[in-house]
Amino acid sequence: MINQEILNWFFGLFGILAGAVLKVVWDEIKGLQNAQEKLTEKTANIEILVAGNYATRDHVDRIYRELASALFKKLDKIEDKLNDKVNRAEINR
């Protein structure tokens, strides 16, 4: 009878400890699931933000025209300087 009582106490304590451990593990799993949901939501918001900020065709065309205009101005200045050098060389002959 004493052996049965000791086994009952042992299994009772083991059941309480196992229940406590399972409760802690379950709570941690729930916490990780909540964190994953928040991270998934943030990632979705970032994807929407990135997809919404593409350059428009008009914007790209405007920048291209500005760059082309600046480039041609520089090329015109270089051409004028080369023409001045040629004219000076002809004068010194």
N, C-alpha and C positions, 0 to 999 in steps of 0.2 A: 504494500500500500504506500509506503514511503517512496519507493522507486517511482511509482505512478505519479505521485504528487510532485516529485522533483522534475519529472519529464513534462508535466503540465506547466509548471512554472517556467521551465526552460523554453518550451515552445511558445508560451505566452509572451515572454520577454523578446524572443526572437521575432515573433510576429509584430510586436510593437516597434522594434528597431527597424525591421524590414519596411514597415509601413511608413516610418519617419523618413527613411532613405528614399523610398519611392515618391513620397510627397515632395521632398526637396528636388529630386530629379524632374518630376512633373512640372513644378514651378519654373525651373530653369528652362525647360523645353518651351513652355508658354512665353517666357521672356524672350527667348531667341526668336520665336515665331513673330512676336510683336516687332522686334528690331528688324527682322527681315521684311516685314510688311512696310515699315517706315522707309527702309532703304530702297525697296522696290518703287515706292511712290516718288521718292526723290529722284531716282534714276529716270523714271518716266517723265518727270517734270523737266529734267535736263535734256532728254531727247526731244521734247516738244520745243524747248527753248532753242536748241541748236537747229532743228529743222525749220524753225520760223525765221531765222536770220540769214537766209541766203541772199546774195547780191542780186538785185533786179537787173534786167537787161538794160534799162535806161541808165541806171547807175554805172554799170560797166562801160556803156557807150560814152557817157559823159567823161569818165576818167580817161578812157582811151583817147578821146578828142583832146583833152587837156595835155596829156603826155605827148601826143603827136605834135601838137602846137608848140610845146616847149622844145621838143627835139628839133623841129624844123627851124625854130628861131636860133638855136645854137648852131645848127648847120649853116644857116645864112651868115652868122657872125664869122664862122670859120672860113667860109667862102670869101667874104669881104676882106678878111685879113690876108688870105692867099692872093687875092687880086691886087691888094696894096703892095705886097712883096714883089709880085711880078712887075708892077708898074715901076717900083723903085729900081729894080734890076735893069729895066730897059732904060731908065733915065741915066744911070751911072755908066752906060756903055759909051 
